[in-house]
């Protein structure tokens, strides 16, 4: 039976999209935690260490959350994670208020609270992500996935463009405001979640839920990994994703570090970095038409080839800020279509009871790029090895593209319009 290609025709999805939008706005205020930590501790190095620690917490919790999403009540997981974020922010706000009013709170204690709050918030978000991804599978049909993803990426890009400046402006008015905004957004998310009537739950065992101990958790991931690597399309995408992401994330980090090394102003660095988000935003407008009409495998192969060429050009010619901005924007144009096309097929092929663990596997693989790319880019800039870095990461990206080209299953992926009519 043919369903509407627009997921917004469904009231539950509209509530879900509104709730996720609030959560995206909430997450965009993370800069305030770094600013507060620098103000309280006076250490930029400590702020940088916090960013690395948060990446590690996010990676671990994302993998754990993947197992939880297939073994426990997904709605309850999401709700408890949001409550953890809310309570953490409320405790931090209370401590900041007491500190502002002259109560004897040591700077060390306040620094600990900021770091702990950041870790709790990051962990809660990562734990909830697989459950939210699995919940989406119950709210939309596979044919609706590209439009849902395109809308989500456009929303994320818009929030990315304005999130940091808005957070900085709010923090400048009062350090309390970004955290109050986060509290309001997270609380409103819970209200909207309560209004969604559709169930999110995975299939149950006869006992009512899957057993969950360390041994059973590891066994469940072995089952998930077995399924991921038994499906030719999902296996190929899992292998390709970290190679391509390492290329993209390293280039993004390199732009920041190389411009800093050339003494570019922070505002100019921000504007150039923003070009990546602008490219994603423009590309998302063309995503539904492209994914409907172009075979998904060839769309990914062609799009990634374009991204590899433009990213290599960034390393070769990225000295002038205008050139960097144009290349950064051009590079990301096909990104939304690539993700929507490939992951719509992954989404369609993944059984509901394996959705969380599948996302956990992708989180682990992509975490390699997330954690390592800033360090690699920084070392290359410091050692004057930018050209070597550009060639090396582009070569890794090309390996990922070749993995797609070599897979008959990926090459044969149909346009999503045909999938929707099945």
C-alpha positions, 0 to 999 in steps of 0.5 A: 500500500502506498503511503504519503511520502511526507512524514509530516502528514502524521500527527505523531511525527509532527510532535516528534519533529517539534520535540527533536527541534527543541532538543537540537536547540537545547544541545546547541547551548553546549558552548555555555558549559565551556565558557563557564568552565573557562571563567571559573577555572581560568584554564583553556586547557581544562576546557579542551580536556573536557571536550575530549572527555565528552567525546569519549563519554558520548562514544561509550554511552552511544554503544551502551545505549544501542544495547539498551534500546533493543532490550528495554522500554525505549520511551522510558529510556528517553524520558529518564535520560531527559530527566537526568539532563534536566536535574543536572542543569537544575543542580548547576543553576542552583550552584551558580545562583548560590555562587552569584549571591556570595555563598561560600562555594569554592571554585574547585567545587563549582568546576567539578559541578560544571564538568560533572554536568557536562558529562551527565548531559553528554552521556544522557544524550548519547544513551537516548540516541539509539532509542530515539533512532529506533523510535523513528522507525516506528513512526515513519515508513522507509519511503518517508525517511529521506524527507524526514532526514532532509528536514532534520538536517536542514533543522540541524544546519540552521541551529548550527548556524545560529546556535553558537552566536546565540548562546554566546549572546545569551551568556554575555547578557547573563551566564544563567540564560543558556542553562535556563533555555536548556531546561525549558527545551528539555522539559518541553520535549518531555511534554511533547513526548507524552502526547505521542501515542505510538509505541516505540517498543522492540519485540519482547521475549516470553518473560516480557523483556530481554535479559540484561547483564554484562554477559547477555549485553555482550551476547546481544551485541554479538548477535547485532554484529552478526546481523550487520555483517551478514547483510551485504548493504549494511556491512558495506556502509559500516565499513565505508562510513568511518573512512569517509567521516575521517576524511570529512571531520579531519578537513573540518578540524584542519580548517580551524587549526590552519586558520588559527596558525595563520592568525586569522581572527576568531570571527573569520574562522567561525564564518569559514567553518559555518560554510560546511553547515551552509552547504548541508543546508542547501543540499538538504533542499535537493535531497527528496528529489535526488533520492527519489529519482537517482539510484541510491548506490550510485548517488552515494558513489558520485556524491562521495567522489565529489566530496573527496575531490573538493576536500583534497582541493581544500588542503591544496588551495585552502589559504584564502578564506573566500576560497576555503568558504566556497570549497567547504560549502561545495563539499557538503552539497551532496552530503544530505542526499548521500546519507538519506539515500544509503541510510533509508535502505539501512533503515528499511533492512534493519529489523526493529529489534536490532535497530538500537544495536545497529546504530550502536555499531555505527556509533562505535565505527564513526567514533573513530573519526570523531575522536581522532580527527581533531588530534590528527589535524592539529599535529599535521598543522603543527608539523607543517604536514598539511599536504601529506594529511590531505592526501592521506585522508583523501586516500582513506575516503577513496577506499571507502568509495571503492568499498561501495563500488565493489559491492554489487548490492550497493550498486543495485540499490534502487531510487527510493521512489521505487522502494516506496511503491513496493 
